[in-house]
């Protein structure tokens, strides 16, 4: 049944590939959808992913906490370096290539984790899939997506490649798995707070709160269903 997480990985890739079209189709409602999607992602990060990461790391090695810092810093430093060292006429092109490269690594890890989470439970898979899909559909990590379809296709196929790798490799060691979770956590914290929560007067705080509360309720309901809370 490994086709299930691979199907989800392919869906994430398609959402990323068509994110620009999705943005256009959303029209004036984009900031509302983006706010709600940001709320869902924030809820998943702080209510589900980070607590599980902390529990796993404390049982393995506390040095794995550095992976969160690494994921956050990696995206910020690469972005800042290119802004400060690229000629203006080359900035957009270089940022598009740089962002596509970061997106490829991020999406590859996401595909791998979809398979790993599916091995734990289908519920874990779905809880990860929903915010990742919304995040990808709302333009994902890239700041300046390339107009070149050849460049766009690489991060789009990355989740499927990551899923296939996890399947063919038969899994990854726990320390590697939690390192990857930490990197994704750090990257998402930077991406969501820095770029994908509408800034200033844009966006809808009401829909952000709805996203946070709705997905938090779903996560807590999953804990009750699994008997993880009294």
RANOR-V722725 format. One record per helix or strand of 3 or more residues. SS is the DSSP state (hx for helix, st for strand). FROM is the first residue (numbers start at 1). TO is the last residue. If there is no record, write none. Layout:
ss=[SS;SS]
from=[FROM;FROM]
to=[TO;TO]
This chain:
ss=[hx;hx;hx;hx;hx;hx;hx;hx]
from=[3;19;62;88;122;149;174;205]
to=[17;60;85;120;137;169;196;226]
